[in-house]
């Protein structure tokens, strides 16, 4: 089933947040000073916030019947 572009974009956003979280974990593991730790903490926090918004938007689209295939 092929989703509408707006639904596909939401799923891509969620996938992007997974990549952001993976990069934050990898960056934290490999960092060599505290300022890098701050950067990866900000990246992780942004990923969680973006994912939350995207999931809420997915639920909203589904509740309004806007999630169906094209």
N, C-alpha and C positions, 0 to 999 in steps of 0.2 A: 504494500500500500504506500503510495506516494503522498506525503503530507503537503498541505498548502505551504507556500514560502514562509509565511509568518510563523507557522508552527515549526517548520524546519529550522528557522533562525533561532527560535527559543531552544531547541534541542542542541544546536551548535553552540549556543551560549553556555549551556550546562556543560558540554564537553570541554569548552575552553576553560571553565572554572576548574575542572578536574586537572587539566594541564597546568594551570596556575598553582594549584595545591601541590602537585608533584614537583614543580620547579621550586616552590618555597621549601619543601622538605629536602630536596637535593641541595639547594643553596645553603640551607641551615647546616646540613651535614658537612659541606665543603668550605664554609666561611672561615676567614682567618681573623676577624675582629668584630667588635660589638656593633659597629655601624652597619655592617652587612646583615647582622641579625635583625636590626631594626627594619631594614629594607624587606627582608623575607617575611617578617611579621606583618608588615603593611600589605604585602602581596597576598598573604594568607587571609588576612582580615577582609580585603577587598573581594577575594574569591568567594568567601562564605557569604558576604553581603549580596554579591551579584547572583550567586546561585539561589539564595533565598528569594530574591525578587523574580528571577526567571521561573522558579517552581511555582510561585504564587500566580504568575501570569499564565503559566500552563494550566493550572487549576481553574483560573478565571475563564480562559478560552474554552475549556472543556465544559464548564458549567453553563456557558452561554451558547453551547453548540457550535462553536467556531473552530473546533479542532479536527473536524472530519477531513477526509482526503479530498483532493481536488478532482 
